């Protein structure tokens, strides 16, 4: 007999015969899909939404216990999607197929939220910009520093990661930020970084680096509109707090 392509929780190469599934699994999946299609995401809690994602990766087994385990480990649906592959693999029952399925959904969410802000005027799409930041950064386990570059009409022309760091520090180089702005012919900047602790309160280092970037930008006629710190469930704006 040839060896299967995947082991553990992963799907075999041939299509799944739904009739061979135990009736309680088959009926549960059918009811859950119907409820989702009828009522949308608001009609299902996090663990059932996660079950829907897991159905494709694990076609022959009850996935409810695994969905519960993932949520217990990572907190909520967004936390599961954002978890690093190596940490996901630590959960019993999670193999390559599950990791791939979760990361595909995460990538789709990032692309969808990014499409709502790129090449659009930031002022008129501010809420969408914050949603994008939370989607991509709120559940990261290490700090990430991003720069949004804007043109004269405050249209977002580039969204770039400038640096990655540790759980409580990320190196930021004001000269590189401004140099890139000149290369893109940007007229304004918005700085964004996350706090893995979940608390968006700025540190002294956050305030200091913001002041250095602002000084470097103003020298070249570039405006720093804001510096946003993304926490687990909220954000902090330097401009709103009077720090810029």
C-alpha positions in Angstrom: 0.0 0.0 0.0 1.4 3.5 -0.8 2.0 5.8 2.1 -0.5 8.6 2.6 0.5 12.1 1.6 -0.2 13.4 5.1 -0.4 12.0 8.6 -2.2 12.8 11.8 -5.1 15.2 11.4 -4.6 16.0 7.7 -6.9 15.2 4.8 -6.1 12.3 2.5 -5.8 12.9 -1.2 -9.2 11.5 -2.3 -12.4 13.3 -1.6 -14.3 12.7 1.6 -17.3 10.5 1.4 -19.8 12.4 3.6 -22.0 9.4 3.9 -19.2 7.5 5.8 -19.1 10.2 8.5 -20.9 9.3 11.7 -24.4 10.8 11.5 -23.9 13.1 14.5 -20.8 14.7 12.9 -22.5 14.9 9.5 -25.7 16.4 10.9 -23.8 18.9 13.1 -21.7 20.1 10.2 -24.8 20.6 8.0 -26.7 22.5 10.7 -23.7 24.7 11.5 -23.1 25.5 7.8 -26.8 26.3 7.3 -26.8 28.6 10.4 -23.8 30.4 9.2 -25.1 30.9 5.6 -28.5 32.1 7.0 -27.3 34.3 9.8 -23.8 35.2 8.9 -20.8 35.4 11.3 -22.9 37.0 14.1 -25.0 33.8 14.2 -22.1 31.7 15.4 -19.8 32.1 18.4 -16.0 32.0 18.1 -15.7 28.2 18.7 -18.2 27.4 16.0 -16.7 29.8 13.5 -13.4 28.1 14.2 -15.1 24.7 13.6 -16.2 25.9 10.2 -12.5 26.6 9.3 -11.4 23.3 10.7 -13.9 21.2 8.7 -11.8 21.4 5.6 -8.6 20.5 7.3 -10.1 17.6 9.3 -12.9 16.1 7.3 -13.4 12.8 9.3 -13.4 13.8 12.9 -15.3 15.9 15.4 -13.4 19.2 15.5 -15.3 20.8 18.4 -12.7 19.6 21.1 -9.9 21.0 19.0 -11.6 24.3 18.4 -12.1 24.6 22.2 -8.4 23.7 22.9 -7.2 26.3 20.4 -9.4 29.0 22.0 -8.3 28.0 25.5 -4.7 28.4 24.4 -4.9 31.6 22.3 -7.9 33.4 23.8 -10.2 34.2 20.9 -10.7 33.6 17.2 -8.3 36.4 16.2 -5.7 35.0 18.6 -5.9 31.6 17.0 -5.5 32.9 13.5 -2.6 35.2 14.5 -0.7 32.6 16.5 2.7 31.6 15.0 2.7 28.2 13.3 5.2 26.7 15.7 2.9 27.6 18.7 -0.2 26.2 16.9 1.6 23.0 16.3 2.1 22.6 20.0 -1.6 22.0 20.4 -2.4 18.2 20.2 -4.3 17.5 17.0 -2.9 20.4 15.0 -0.9 19.3 12.0 0.2 20.9 8.8 -3.2 21.0 7.2 -4.8 22.8 10.2 -1.9 25.3 10.3 -2.2 25.9 6.6 -6.0 26.4 6.8 -5.7 28.9 9.6 -3.0 30.9 7.9 -4.9 31.0 4.7 -7.9 32.6 6.6 -5.5 35.0 8.3 -4.0 36.1 5.0 -7.4 36.6 3.5 -8.4 38.8 6.4 -5.3 40.9 6.1 -5.7 41.4 2.4 -9.4 42.3 2.7 -8.7 44.9 5.4 -5.7 46.3 3.6 -7.7 46.7 0.4 -10.1 49.0 2.2 -7.3 51.5 3.0 -4.7 51.4 0.3 -5.0 54.1 -2.3 -7.7 55.8 -0.3 -7.8 59.1 1.6 -6.9 58.3 5.2 -9.1 60.9 6.7 -12.3 59.4 5.1 -11.2 55.9 5.9 -9.8 56.3 9.4 -11.9 53.6 11.0 -11.0 51.2 8.2 -7.3 52.0 8.8 -7.6 51.3 12.6 -9.4 48.0 11.8 -6.6 47.1 9.5 -4.0 47.8 12.2 -5.9 45.7 14.7 -6.4 42.9 12.3 -2.7 42.7 11.4 -1.0 43.7 14.7 -3.2 43.4 17.8 -2.4 39.7 18.5 1.3 39.7 17.5 3.5 38.3 20.2 6.4 40.6 19.4 6.5 44.3 18.5 6.2 45.4 14.9 6.8 49.0 13.7 5.0 50.0 10.5 4.9 53.3 8.6 2.0 54.5 6.4 3.2 56.9 3.7 0.7 59.5 2.4 0.7 61.8 -0.6 -0.3 65.5 -0.7 -4.0 64.5 -0.6 -3.5 62.2 2.3 -4.0 59.2 0.2 -2.2 56.1 1.5 0.4 55.2 -1.1 2.5 52.7 0.9 2.2 50.5 4.0 5.5 49.1 5.0 7.0 47.3 7.9 10.1 49.2 9.1 11.2 46.9 11.9 10.4 43.9 14.1 11.5 43.5 17.7 11.0 41.6 20.9 8.0 41.4 23.3 8.7 44.9 24.6 11.1 46.6 22.2 11.5 47.3 18.5 14.4 49.2 16.9 13.3 52.3 15.0 15.6 54.4 12.8 14.2 57.9 12.0 16.7 58.4 9.2 15.4 55.3 7.4 11.8 56.3 7.8 12.4 59.7 6.3 14.7 58.4 3.6 11.9 56.0 2.5 9.4 58.9 2.5 11.6 60.8 0.1 12.0 57.8 -2.1 8.2 57.4 -2.3 7.7 61.2 -2.7 5.4 61.0 0.4 4.2 64.2 2.0 3.1 62.8 5.3 3.5 59.8 7.6 1.6 57.8 10.2 3.6 55.6 12.5 2.0 52.5 14.0 3.4 49.9 16.3 1.8 47.3 18.7 2.3 46.5 22.3 2.1 42.7 22.8 1.2 43.3 26.5 -2.1 44.6 25.3 -1.7 48.0 27.0 -1.3 50.8 24.4 0.1 53.3 26.9 3.3 54.8 25.4 6.6 54.3 27.0 9.3 57.0 27.4 11.1 55.3 24.5 7.9 55.5 22.3 7.6 59.2 23.0 11.3 59.9 22.4 11.5 58.0 19.0 8.3 59.8 17.9 9.9 63.2 18.6 13.0 62.2 16.7 11.0 61.0 13.6 8.9 64.2 13.8 12.0 66.4 13.9 13.7 64.6 11.0 10.5 64.7 8.9 9.8 68.4 9.5 13.3 69.3 8.4 12.4 68.0 5.0 8.9 69.3 4.9 7.2 66.0 5.7 4.3 66.0 8.2 3.9 63.4 10.9 0.2 63.1 11.3 0.1 60.6 14.1 1.7 57.7 16.0 -0.8 55.0 16.9 -0.1 52.2 19.4 -2.2 49.1 19.0 -3.2 47.2 22.1 -5.1 44.0 22.4 -8.6 45.6 22.2 -8.0 49.3 21.9 -5.5 51.8 20.5 -3.8 55.0 21.6 -3.3 58.1 19.3 -0.4 60.4 20.1 -2.2 63.3 18.4 -5.4 62.7 20.4 -3.3 62.6 23.6 -1.6 65.9 22.7 1.8 64.2 22.3 2.3 65.5 18.7 
